[in-house]
Amino acid sequence: MPAICKGRACISGTRITVSSVLDNLAEGMTVEAIVASYPPLTAEDVQACMAYAAALAHEELAPMAA
């Protein structure tokens, strides 16, 4: 489970948001390039971001009454 930074999920022990890492991946950056750009991160942290995004994609939304 990621930590929270300004209301957004971030990598534990850092202020780097999961969305920042995912944006970089979506733009075509490699895991190695992301780790080089964000020295506190490890390849495992980047993997965890992808796993977190995958889990959210599978999450079912409960309908709410108006």
PQR file of N, CA, C, O and H, with PARSE charges and radii, in Angstrom:
ATOM      1  N   MET A   1       0.849  -1.180   0.000 -0.4000 1.5000
ATOM      2  CA  MET A   1       0.000   0.000   0.000 -0.0000 2.0000
ATOM      3  C   MET A   1       0.894   1.243   0.000  0.5500 1.7000
ATOM      4  O   MET A   1       1.761   1.380   0.863 -0.5500 1.4000
ATOM      5  N   PRO A   2       0.693   2.134  -0.946 -0.5600 1.5000
ATOM      6  CA  PRO A   2       1.521   3.337  -0.980  0.2800 2.0000
ATOM      7  C   PRO A   2       1.137   4.327   0.115  0.5500 1.7000
ATOM      8  O   PRO A   2       0.042   4.274   0.674 -0.5500 1.4000
ATOM      9  N   ALA A   3       2.055   5.217   0.398 -0.4000 1.5000
ATOM     10  CA  ALA A   3       1.790   6.308   1.338 -0.0000 2.0000
ATOM     11  C   ALA A   3       0.989   7.386   0.604  0.5500 1.7000
ATOM     12  O   ALA A   3       0.723   7.262  -0.591 -0.5500 1.4000
ATOM     13  H   ALA A   3       2.945   5.260  -0.056  0.4000 1.0000
ATOM     14  N   ILE A   4       0.611   8.429   1.317 -0.4000 1.5000
ATOM     15  CA  ILE A   4      -0.161   9.514   0.713 -0.0000 2.0000
ATOM     16  C   ILE A   4       0.642  10.809   0.814  0.5500 1.7000
ATOM     17  O   ILE A   4       1.213  11.122   1.859 -0.5500 1.4000
ATOM     18  H   ILE A   4       0.827   8.530   2.289  0.4000 1.0000
ATOM     19  N   CYS A   5       0.675  11.550  -0.287 -0.4000 1.5000
ATOM     20  CA  CYS A   5       1.387  12.820  -0.355 -0.0000 2.0000
ATOM     21  C   CYS A   5       0.474  13.811  -1.071  0.5500 1.7000
ATOM     22  O   CYS A   5       0.188  13.651  -2.258 -0.5500 1.4000
ATOM     23  H   CYS A   5       0.212  11.295  -1.135  0.4000 1.0000
ATOM     24  N   LYS A   6       0.020  14.826  -0.355 -0.4000 1.5000
ATOM     25  CA  LYS A   6      -0.896  15.811  -0.929 -0.0000 2.0000
ATOM     26  C   LYS A   6      -2.136  15.145  -1.533  0.5500 1.7000
ATOM     27  O   LYS A   6      -2.627  15.565  -2.580 -0.5500 1.4000
ATOM     28  H   LYS A   6       0.253  14.956   0.609  0.4000 1.0000
ATOM     29  N   GLY A   7      -2.627  14.116  -0.871 -0.4000 1.5000
ATOM     30  CA  GLY A   7      -3.826  13.431  -1.327 -0.0000 2.0000
ATOM     31  C   GLY A   7      -3.609  12.437  -2.447  0.5500 1.7000
ATOM     32  O   GLY A   7      -4.572  11.867  -2.959 -0.5500 1.4000
ATOM     33  H   GLY A   7      -2.227  13.774  -0.020  0.4000 1.0000
ATOM     34  N   ARG A   8      -2.358  12.215  -2.840 -0.4000 1.5000
ATOM     35  CA  ARG A   8      -2.058  11.288  -3.932 -0.0000 2.0000
ATOM     36  C   ARG A   8      -1.163  10.171  -3.416  0.5500 1.7000
ATOM     37  O   ARG A   8      -0.346  10.378  -2.519 -0.5500 1.4000
ATOM     38  H   ARG A   8      -1.576  12.679  -2.424  0.4000 1.0000
ATOM     39  N   ALA A   9      -1.326   8.994  -3.987 -0.4000 1.5000
ATOM     40  CA  ALA A   9      -0.488   7.858  -3.605 -0.0000 2.0000
ATOM     41  C   ALA A   9       0.962   8.151  -3.970  0.5500 1.7000
ATOM     42  O   ALA A   9       1.255   8.633  -5.064 -0.5500 1.4000
ATOM     43  H   ALA A   9      -1.990   8.826  -4.716  0.4000 1.0000
ATOM     44  N   CYS A  10       1.869   7.851  -3.033 -0.4000 1.5000
ATOM     45  CA  CYS A  10       3.293   8.049  -3.311 -0.0000 2.0000
ATOM     46  C   CYS A  10       4.086   6.858  -2.791  0.5500 1.7000
ATOM     47  O   CYS A  10       3.590   6.056  -2.000 -0.5500 1.4000
ATOM     48  H   CYS A  10       1.631   7.460  -2.144  0.4000 1.0000
ATOM     49  N   ILE A  11       5.323   6.764  -3.251 -0.4000 1.5000
ATOM     50  CA  ILE A  11       6.193   5.676  -2.841 -0.0000 2.0000
ATOM     51  C   ILE A  11       6.609   5.923  -1.398  0.5500 1.7000
ATOM     52  O   ILE A  11       7.048   7.018  -1.046 -0.5500 1.4000
ATOM     53  H   ILE A  11       5.725   7.416  -3.894  0.4000 1.0000
ATOM     54  N   SER A  12       6.466   4.904  -0.572 -0.4000 1.5000
ATOM     55  CA  SER A  12       6.773   5.009   0.845 -0.0000 2.0000
ATOM     56  C   SER A  12       8.190   5.525   1.073  0.5500 1.7000
ATOM     57  O   SER A  12       9.144   5.076   0.437 -0.5500 1.4000
ATOM     58  H   SER A  12       6.109   4.014  -0.858  0.4000 1.0000
ATOM     59  N   GLY A  13       8.304   6.476   1.994 -0.4000 1.5000
ATOM     60  CA  GLY A  13       9.600   7.042   2.328 -0.0000 2.0000
ATOM     61  C   GLY A  13      10.075   8.121   1.376  0.5500 1.7000
ATOM     62  O   GLY A  13      11.181   8.641   1.525 -0.5500 1.4000
ATOM     63  H   GLY A  13       7.529   6.841   2.511  0.4000 1.0000
ATOM     64  N   THR A  14       9.238   8.467   0.386 -0.4000 1.5000
ATOM     65  CA  THR A  14       9.593   9.513  -0.575 -0.0000 2.0000
ATOM     66  C   THR A  14       8.402  10.447  -0.744  0.5500 1.7000
ATOM     67  O   THR A  14       7.338  10.227  -0.166 -0.5500 1.4000
ATOM     68  H   THR A  14       8.340   8.045   0.265  0.4000 1.0000
ATOM     69  N   ARG A  15       8.592  11.477  -1.533 -0.4000 1.5000
ATOM     70  CA  ARG A  15       7.480  12.345  -1.914 -0.0000 2.0000
ATOM     71  C   ARG A  15       7.226  12.202  -3.411  0.5500 1.7000
ATOM     72  O   ARG A  15       6.684  13.106  -4.048 -0.5500 1.4000
ATOM     73  H   ARG A  15       9.456  11.656  -2.002  0.4000 1.0000
ATOM     74  N   ILE A  16       7.620  11.070  -3.961 -0.4000 1.5000
ATOM     75  CA  ILE A  16       7.441  10.784  -5.385 -0.0000 2.0000
ATOM     76  C   ILE A  16       6.092  10.096  -5.555  0.5500 1.7000
ATOM     77  O   ILE A  16       5.846   9.042  -4.968 -0.5500 1.4000
ATOM     78  H   ILE A  16       8.060  10.336  -3.444  0.4000 1.0000
ATOM     79  N   THR A  17       5.221  10.697  -6.363 -0.4000 1.5000
ATOM     80  CA  THR A  17       3.885  10.124  -6.533 -0.0000 2.0000
ATOM     81  C   THR A  17       3.908   8.939  -7.494  0.5500 1.7000
ATOM     82  O   THR A  17       4.713   8.867  -8.422 -0.5500 1.4000
ATOM     83  H   THR A  17       5.421  11.553  -6.840  0.4000 1.0000
ATOM     84  N   VAL A  18       2.996   8.025  -7.229 -0.4000 1.5000
ATOM     85  CA  VAL A  18       2.829   6.870  -8.112 -0.0000 2.0000
ATOM     86  C   VAL A  18       2.480   7.354  -9.515  0.5500 1.7000
ATOM     87  O   VAL A  18       2.960   6.799 -10.504 -0.5500 1.4000
ATOM     88  H   VAL A  18       2.342   8.084  -6.474  0.4000 1.0000
ATOM     89  N   SER A  19       1.647   8.388  -9.602 -0.4000 1.5000
ATOM     90  CA  SER A  19       1.251   8.892 -10.919 -0.0000 2.0000
ATOM     91  C   SER A  19       2.444   9.438 -11.699  0.5500 1.7000
ATOM     92  O   SER A  19       2.471   9.322 -12.924 -0.5500 1.4000
ATOM     93  H   SER A  19       1.258   8.839  -8.799  0.4000 1.0000
ATOM     94  N   SER A  20       3.424  10.025 -11.029 -0.4000 1.5000
ATOM     95  CA  SER A  20       4.629  10.507 -11.722 -0.0000 2.0000
ATOM     96  C   SER A  20       5.374   9.347 -12.369  0.5500 1.7000
ATOM     97  O   SER A  20       5.809   9.433 -13.517 -0.5500 1.4000
ATOM     98  H   SER A  20       3.403  10.119 -10.034  0.4000 1.0000
ATOM     99  N   VAL A  21       5.511   8.271 -11.619 -0.4000 1.5000
ATOM    100  CA  VAL A  21       6.203   7.090 -12.144 -0.0000 2.0000
ATOM    101  C   VAL A  21       5.416   6.503 -13.313  0.5500 1.7000
ATOM    102  O   VAL A  21       5.995   6.162 -14.344 -0.5500 1.4000
ATOM    103  H   VAL A  21       5.158   8.201 -10.686  0.4000 1.0000
ATOM    104  N   LEU A  22       4.099   6.385 -13.155 -0.4000 1.5000
ATOM    105  CA  LEU A  22       3.271   5.820 -14.224 -0.0000 2.0000
ATOM    106  C   LEU A  22       3.270   6.707 -15.465  0.5500 1.7000
ATOM    107  O   LEU A  22       3.278   6.200 -16.587 -0.5500 1.4000
ATOM    108  H   LEU A  22       3.628   6.662 -12.318  0.4000 1.0000
ATOM    109  N   ASP A  23       3.261   8.026 -15.276 -0.4000 1.5000
ATOM    110  CA  ASP A  23       3.345   8.947 -16.418 -0.0000 2.0000
ATOM    111  C   ASP A  23       4.642   8.724 -17.193  0.5500 1.7000
ATOM    112  O   ASP A  23       4.641   8.698 -18.424 -0.5500 1.4000
ATOM    113  H   ASP A  23       3.255   8.438 -14.365  0.4000 1.0000
ATOM    114  N   ASN A  24       5.740   8.564 -16.471 -0.4000 1.5000
ATOM    115  CA  ASN A  24       7.025   8.319 -17.132 -0.0000 2.0000
ATOM    116  C   ASN A  24       7.011   7.006 -17.906  0.5500 1.7000
ATOM    117  O   ASN A  24       7.535   6.934 -19.017 -0.5500 1.4000
ATOM    118  H   ASN A  24       5.741   8.584 -15.472  0.4000 1.0000
ATOM    119  N   LEU A  25       6.419   5.976 -17.330 -0.4000 1.5000
ATOM    120  CA  LEU A  25       6.307   4.697 -18.041 -0.0000 2.0000
ATOM    121  C   LEU A  25       5.454   4.854 -19.296  0.5500 1.7000
ATOM    122  O   LEU A  25       5.797   4.330 -20.356 -0.5500 1.4000
ATOM    123  H   LEU A  25       5.993   6.034 -16.427  0.4000 1.0000
ATOM    124  N   ALA A  26       4.343   5.577 -19.173 -0.4000 1.5000
ATOM    125  CA  ALA A  26       3.449   5.787 -20.315 -0.0000 2.0000
ATOM    126  C   ALA A  26       4.131   6.561 -21.432  0.5500 1.7000
ATOM    127  O   ALA A  26       3.808   6.379 -22.606 -0.5500 1.4000
ATOM    128  H   ALA A  26       4.064   6.002 -18.312  0.4000 1.0000
ATOM    129  N   GLU A  27       5.082   7.429 -21.066 -0.4000 1.5000
ATOM    130  CA  GLU A  27       5.821   8.199 -22.065 -0.0000 2.0000
ATOM    131  C   GLU A  27       6.951   7.393 -22.703  0.5500 1.7000
ATOM    132  O   GLU A  27       7.651   7.885 -23.588 -0.5500 1.4000
ATOM    133  H   GLU A  27       5.344   7.576 -20.112  0.4000 1.0000
ATOM    134  N   GLY A  28       7.121   6.152 -22.246 -0.4000 1.5000
ATOM    135  CA  GLY A  28       8.114   5.280 -22.859 -0.0000 2.0000
ATOM    136  C   GLY A  28       9.431   5.155 -22.121  0.5500 1.7000
ATOM    137  O   GLY A  28      10.351   4.497 -22.606 -0.5500 1.4000
ATOM    138  H   GLY A  28       6.552   5.753 -21.528  0.4000 1.0000
ATOM    139  N   MET A  29       9.538   5.776 -20.956 -0.4000 1.5000
ATOM    140  CA  MET A  29      10.778   5.634 -20.185 -0.0000 2.0000
ATOM    141  C   MET A  29      10.913   4.201 -19.691  0.5500 1.7000
ATOM    142  O   MET A  29       9.922   3.551 -19.357 -0.5500 1.4000
ATOM    143  H   MET A  29       8.790   6.311 -20.562  0.4000 1.0000
ATOM    144  N   THR A  30      12.136   3.723 -19.648 -0.4000 1.5000
ATOM    145  CA  THR A  30      12.392   2.390 -19.109 -0.0000 2.0000
ATOM    146  C   THR A  30      12.454   2.466 -17.588  0.5500 1.7000
ATOM    147  O   THR A  30      12.610   3.539 -17.005 -0.5500 1.4000
ATOM    148  H   THR A  30      12.941   4.251 -19.919  0.4000 1.0000
ATOM    149  N   VAL A  31      12.329   1.310 -16.969 -0.4000 1.5000
ATOM    150  CA  VAL A  31      12.455   1.243 -15.516 -0.0000 2.0000
ATOM    151  C   VAL A  31      13.820   1.786 -15.098  0.5500 1.7000
ATOM    152  O   VAL A  31      13.930   2.535 -14.128 -0.5500 1.4000
ATOM    153  H   VAL A  31      12.202   0.438 -17.443  0.4000 1.0000
ATOM    154  N   GLU A  32      14.850   1.402 -15.836 -0.4000 1.5000
ATOM    155  CA  GLU A  32      16.210   1.847 -15.514 -0.0000 2.0000
ATOM    156  C   GLU A  32      16.331   3.371 -15.591  0.5500 1.7000
ATOM    157  O   GLU A  32      16.977   3.987 -14.742 -0.5500 1.4000
ATOM    158  H   GLU A  32      14.760   0.794 -16.624  0.4000 1.0000
ATOM    159  N   ALA A  33      15.715   3.975 -16.599 -0.4000 1.5000
ATOM    160  CA  ALA A  33      15.770   5.430 -16.753 -0.0000 2.0000
ATOM    161  C   ALA A  33      15.017   6.130 -15.621  0.5500 1.7000
ATOM    162  O   ALA A  33      15.454   7.172 -15.132 -0.5500 1.4000
ATOM    163  H   ALA A  33      15.191   3.476 -17.288  0.4000 1.0000
ATOM    164  N   ILE A  34      13.901   5.563 -15.212 -0.4000 1.5000
ATOM    165  CA  ILE A  34      13.132   6.152 -14.113 -0.0000 2.0000
ATOM    166  C   ILE A  34      13.934   6.086 -12.818  0.5500 1.7000
ATOM    167  O   ILE A  34      13.998   7.062 -12.071 -0.5500 1.4000
ATOM    168  H   ILE A  34      13.547   4.717 -15.610  0.4000 1.0000
ATOM    169  N   VAL A  35      14.543   4.937 -12.555 -0.4000 1.5000
ATOM    170  CA  VAL A  35      15.364   4.784 -11.350 -0.0000 2.0000
ATOM    171  C   VAL A  35      16.535   5.769 -11.376  0.5500 1.7000
ATOM    172  O   VAL A  35      16.899   6.326 -10.341 -0.5500 1.4000
ATOM    173  H   VAL A  35      14.490   4.144 -13.161  0.4000 1.0000
ATOM    174  N   ALA A  36      17.121   5.982 -12.546 -0.4000 1.5000
ATOM    175  CA  ALA A  36      18.229   6.939 -12.666 -0.0000 2.0000
ATOM    176  C   ALA A  36      17.748   8.374 -12.445  0.5500 1.7000
ATOM    177  O   ALA A  36      18.491   9.200 -11.915 -0.5500 1.4000
ATOM    178  H   ALA A  36      16.825   5.530 -13.387  0.4000 1.0000
ATOM    179  N   SER A  37      16.512   8.676 -12.848 -0.4000 1.5000
ATOM    180  CA  SER A  37      15.961  10.026 -12.697 -0.0000 2.0000
ATOM    181  C   SER A  37      15.516  10.330 -11.273  0.5500 1.7000
ATOM    182  O   SER A  37      15.512  11.486 -10.849 -0.5500 1.4000
ATOM    183  H   SER A  37      15.908   8.006 -13.279  0.4000 1.0000
ATOM    184  N   TYR A  38      15.144   9.297 -10.544 -0.4000 1.5000
ATOM    185  CA  TYR A  38      14.668   9.438  -9.167 -0.0000 2.0000
ATOM    186  C   TYR A  38      15.533   8.561  -8.264  0.5500 1.7000
ATOM    187  O   TYR A  38      15.151   7.430  -7.964 -0.5500 1.4000
ATOM    188  H   TYR A  38      15.147   8.358 -10.888  0.4000 1.0000
ATOM    189  N   PRO A  39      16.688   9.058  -7.826 -0.5600 1.5000
ATOM    190  CA  PRO A  39      17.631   8.240  -7.051  0.2800 2.0000
ATOM    191  C   PRO A  39      17.055   7.489  -5.848  0.5500 1.7000
ATOM    192  O   PRO A  39      17.557   6.410  -5.536 -0.5500 1.4000
ATOM    193  N   PRO A  40      16.026   7.998  -5.152 -0.5600 1.5000
ATOM    194  CA  PRO A  40      15.514   7.204  -4.026  0.2800 2.0000
ATOM    195  C   PRO A  40      14.790   5.926  -4.464  0.5500 1.7000
ATOM    196  O   PRO A  40      14.594   5.024  -3.649 -0.5500 1.4000
ATOM    197  N   LEU A  41      14.392   5.836  -5.740 -0.4000 1.5000
ATOM    198  CA  LEU A  41      13.604   4.691  -6.206 -0.0000 2.0000
ATOM    199  C   LEU A  41      14.471   3.502  -6.571  0.5500 1.7000
ATOM    200  O   LEU A  41      15.638   3.632  -6.941 -0.5500 1.4000
ATOM    201  H   LEU A  41      14.551   6.569  -6.402  0.4000 1.0000
ATOM    202  N   THR A  42      13.849   2.331  -6.449 -0.4000 1.5000
ATOM    203  CA  THR A  42      14.454   1.085  -6.920 -0.0000 2.0000
ATOM    204  C   THR A  42      13.563   0.525  -8.024  0.5500 1.7000
ATOM    205  O   THR A  42      12.434   0.976  -8.216 -0.5500 1.4000
ATOM    206  H   THR A  42      12.901   2.225  -6.148  0.4000 1.0000
ATOM    207  N   ALA A  43      14.077  -0.449  -8.735 -0.4000 1.5000
ATOM    208  CA  ALA A  43      13.266  -1.118  -9.762 -0.0000 2.0000
ATOM    209  C   ALA A  43      12.036  -1.753  -9.121  0.5500 1.7000
ATOM    210  O   ALA A  43      10.970  -1.806  -9.735 -0.5500 1.4000
ATOM    211  H   ALA A  43      14.994  -0.815  -8.580  0.4000 1.0000
ATOM    212  N   GLU A  44      12.183  -2.233  -7.890 -0.4000 1.5000
ATOM    213  CA  GLU A  44      11.052  -2.834  -7.181 -0.0000 2.0000
ATOM    214  C   GLU A  44       9.971  -1.793  -6.888  0.5500 1.7000
ATOM    215  O   GLU A  44       8.782  -2.111  -6.917 -0.5500 1.4000
ATOM    216  H   GLU A  44      13.048  -2.190  -7.392  0.4000 1.0000
ATOM    217  N   ASP A  45      10.374  -0.559  -6.608 -0.4000 1.5000
ATOM    218  CA  ASP A  45       9.395   0.515  -6.390 -0.0000 2.0000
ATOM    219  C   ASP A  45       8.584   0.769  -7.659  0.5500 1.7000
ATOM    220  O   ASP A  45       7.367   0.949  -7.595 -0.5500 1.4000
ATOM    221  H   ASP A  45      11.340  -0.301  -6.584  0.4000 1.0000
ATOM    222  N   VAL A  46       9.252   0.784  -8.802 -0.4000 1.5000
ATOM    223  CA  VAL A  46       8.566   1.007 -10.078 -0.0000 2.0000
ATOM    224  C   VAL A  46       7.604  -0.153 -10.345  0.5500 1.7000
ATOM    225  O   VAL A  46       6.477   0.064 -10.788 -0.5500 1.4000
ATOM    226  H   VAL A  46      10.240   0.638  -8.854  0.4000 1.0000
ATOM    227  N   GLN A  47       8.051  -1.386 -10.075 -0.4000 1.5000
ATOM    228  CA  GLN A  47       7.183  -2.562 -10.225 -0.0000 2.0000
ATOM    229  C   GLN A  47       5.960  -2.423  -9.330  0.5500 1.7000
ATOM    230  O   GLN A  47       4.845  -2.740  -9.744 -0.5500 1.4000
ATOM    231  H   GLN A  47       8.967  -1.562  -9.715  0.4000 1.0000
ATOM    232  N   ALA A  48       6.166  -1.947  -8.100 -0.4000 1.5000
ATOM    233  CA  ALA A  48       5.056  -1.779  -7.158 -0.0000 2.0000
ATOM    234  C   ALA A  48       4.054  -0.748  -7.675  0.5500 1.7000
ATOM    235  O   ALA A  48       2.850  -0.904  -7.471 -0.5500 1.4000
ATOM    236  H   ALA A  48       7.072  -1.688  -7.764  0.4000 1.0000
ATOM    237  N   CYS A  49       4.532   0.296  -8.337 -0.4000 1.5000
ATOM    238  CA  CYS A  49       3.630   1.289  -8.934 -0.0000 2.0000
ATOM    239  C   CYS A  49       2.758   0.648 -10.002  0.5500 1.7000
ATOM    240  O   CYS A  49       1.556   0.903 -10.072 -0.5500 1.4000
ATOM    241  H   CYS A  49       5.510   0.423  -8.503  0.4000 1.0000
ATOM    242  N   MET A  50       3.372  -0.186 -10.832 -0.4000 1.5000
ATOM    243  CA  MET A  50       2.601  -0.866 -11.879 -0.0000 2.0000
ATOM    244  C   MET A  50       1.592  -1.829 -11.268  0.5500 1.7000
ATOM    245  O   MET A  50       0.464  -1.926 -11.750 -0.5500 1.4000
ATOM    246  H   MET A  50       4.349  -0.393 -10.775  0.4000 1.0000
ATOM    247  N   ALA A  51       1.978  -2.536 -10.220 -0.4000 1.5000
ATOM    248  CA  ALA A  51       1.062  -3.460  -9.555 -0.0000 2.0000
ATOM    249  C   ALA A  51      -0.099  -2.700  -8.914  0.5500 1.7000
ATOM    250  O   ALA A  51      -1.243  -3.154  -8.954 -0.5500 1.4000
ATOM    251  H   ALA A  51       2.895  -2.456  -9.829  0.4000 1.0000
ATOM    252  N   TYR A  52       0.196  -1.556  -8.330 -0.4000 1.5000
ATOM    253  CA  TYR A  52      -0.841  -0.721  -7.717 -0.0000 2.0000
ATOM    254  C   TYR A  52      -1.841  -0.254  -8.775  0.5500 1.7000
ATOM    255  O   TYR A  52      -3.052  -0.305  -8.555 -0.5500 1.4000
ATOM    256  H   TYR A  52       1.125  -1.187  -8.297  0.4000 1.0000
ATOM    257  N   ALA A  53      -1.335   0.197  -9.913 -0.4000 1.5000
ATOM    258  CA  ALA A  53      -2.212   0.645 -10.999 -0.0000 2.0000
ATOM    259  C   ALA A  53      -3.067  -0.507 -11.515  0.5500 1.7000
ATOM    260  O   ALA A  53      -4.251  -0.324 -11.799 -0.5500 1.4000
ATOM    261  H   ALA A  53      -0.352   0.238 -10.092  0.4000 1.0000
ATOM    262  N   ALA A  54      -2.477  -1.684 -11.636 -0.4000 1.5000
ATOM    263  CA  ALA A  54      -3.231  -2.852 -12.100 -0.0000 2.0000
ATOM    264  C   ALA A  54      -4.335  -3.203 -11.108  0.5500 1.7000
ATOM    265  O   ALA A  54      -5.452  -3.532 -11.509 -0.5500 1.4000
ATOM    266  H   ALA A  54      -1.515  -1.832 -11.405  0.4000 1.0000
ATOM    267  N   ALA A  55      -4.028  -3.134  -9.824 -0.4000 1.5000
ATOM    268  CA  ALA A  55      -5.039  -3.434  -8.805 -0.0000 2.0000
ATOM    269  C   ALA A  55      -6.188  -2.436  -8.873  0.5500 1.7000
ATOM    270  O   ALA A  55      -7.350  -2.818  -8.730 -0.5500 1.4000
ATOM    271  H   ALA A  55      -3.121  -2.867  -9.498  0.4000 1.0000
ATOM    272  N   LEU A  56      -5.875  -1.166  -9.090 -0.4000 1.5000
ATOM    273  CA  LEU A  56      -6.931  -0.157  -9.208 -0.0000 2.0000
ATOM    274  C   LEU A  56      -7.795  -0.391 -10.442  0.5500 1.7000
ATOM    275  O   LEU A  56      -9.000  -0.139 -10.416 -0.5500 1.4000
ATOM    276  H   LEU A  56      -4.931  -0.856  -9.206  0.4000 1.0000
ATOM    277  N   ALA A  57      -7.184  -0.870 -11.517 -0.4000 1.5000
ATOM    278  CA  ALA A  57      -7.934  -1.126 -12.747 -0.0000 2.0000
ATOM    279  C   ALA A  57      -8.946  -2.251 -12.557  0.5500 1.7000
ATOM    280  O   ALA A  57      -9.965  -2.300 -13.246 -0.5500 1.4000
ATOM    281  H   ALA A  57      -6.205  -1.074 -11.538  0.4000 1.0000
ATOM    282  N   HIS A  58      -8.662  -3.155 -11.620 -0.4000 1.5000
ATOM    283  CA  HIS A  58      -9.561  -4.283 -11.365 -0.0000 2.0000
ATOM    284  C   HIS A  58     -10.583  -3.980 -10.277  0.5500 1.7000
ATOM    285  O   HIS A  58     -11.508  -4.761 -10.054 -0.5500 1.4000
ATOM    286  H   HIS A  58      -7.834  -3.115 -11.061  0.4000 1.0000
ATOM    287  N   GLU A  59     -10.420  -2.863  -9.611 -0.4000 1.5000
ATOM    288  CA  GLU A  59     -11.313  -2.507  -8.515 -0.0000 2.0000
ATOM    289  C   GLU A  59     -12.712  -2.223  -9.047  0.5500 1.7000
ATOM    290  O   GLU A  59     -12.887  -1.511 -10.036 -0.5500 1.4000
ATOM    291  H   GLU A  59      -9.669  -2.228  -9.792  0.4000 1.0000
ATOM    292  N   GLU A  60     -13.695  -2.791  -8.377 -0.4000 1.5000
ATOM    293  CA  GLU A  60     -15.078  -2.551  -8.780 -0.0000 2.0000
ATOM    294  C   GLU A  60     -15.623  -1.348  -8.019  0.5500 1.7000
ATOM    295  O   GLU A  60     -15.387  -1.192  -6.821 -0.5500 1.4000
ATOM    296  H   GLU A  60     -13.554  -3.370  -7.574  0.4000 1.0000
ATOM    297  N   LEU A  61     -16.344  -0.516  -8.727 -0.4000 1.5000
ATOM    298  CA  LEU A  61     -16.950   0.653  -8.107 -0.0000 2.0000
ATOM    299  C   LEU A  61     -18.359   0.307  -7.649  0.5500 1.7000
ATOM    300  O   LEU A  61     -19.133  -0.302  -8.387 -0.5500 1.4000
ATOM    301  H   LEU A  61     -16.535  -0.643  -9.700  0.4000 1.0000
ATOM    302  N   ALA A  62     -18.675   0.695  -6.451 -0.4000 1.5000
ATOM    303  CA  ALA A  62     -20.012   0.459  -5.924 -0.0000 2.0000
ATOM    304  C   ALA A  62     -20.901   1.637  -6.301  0.5500 1.7000
ATOM    305  O   ALA A  62     -20.523   2.790  -6.095 -0.5500 1.4000
ATOM    306  H   ALA A  62     -18.046   1.190  -5.851  0.4000 1.0000
ATOM    307  N   PRO A  63     -22.085   1.356  -6.853 -0.5600 1.5000
ATOM    308  CA  PRO A  63     -22.986   2.459  -7.193  0.2800 2.0000
ATOM    309  C   PRO A  63     -23.450   3.174  -5.922  0.5500 1.7000
ATOM    310  O   PRO A  63     -23.671   2.552  -4.883 -0.5500 1.4000
ATOM    311  N   MET A  64     -23.587   4.471  -6.033 -0.4000 1.5000
ATOM    312  CA  MET A  64     -24.048   5.270  -4.895 -0.0000 2.0000
ATOM    313  C   MET A  64     -25.409   5.872  -5.227  0.5500 1.7000
ATOM    314  O   MET A  64     -25.671   6.271  -6.362 -0.5500 1.4000
ATOM    315  H   MET A  64     -23.408   4.976  -6.877  0.4000 1.0000
ATOM    316  N   ALA A  65     -26.249   5.928  -4.231 -0.4000 1.5000
ATOM    317  CA  ALA A  65     -27.563   6.543  -4.421 -0.0000 2.0000
ATOM    318  C   ALA A  65     -27.400   8.048  -4.568  0.5500 1.7000
ATOM    319  O   ALA A  65     -26.539   8.662  -3.938 -0.5500 1.4000
ATOM    320  H   ALA A  65     -26.036   5.605  -3.310  0.4000 1.0000
ATOM    321  N   ALA A  66     -28.235   8.620  -5.402 -0.4000 1.5000
ATOM    322  CA  ALA A  66     -28.164  10.076  -5.627 -0.0000 2.0000
ATOM    323  C   ALA A  66     -28.787  10.836  -4.499  0.5500 1.7000
ATOM    324  O   ALA A  66     -28.815  12.066  -4.525 -0.5500 1.4000
ATOM    325  H   ALA A  66     -28.934   8.122  -5.914  0.4000 1.0000
TER
END
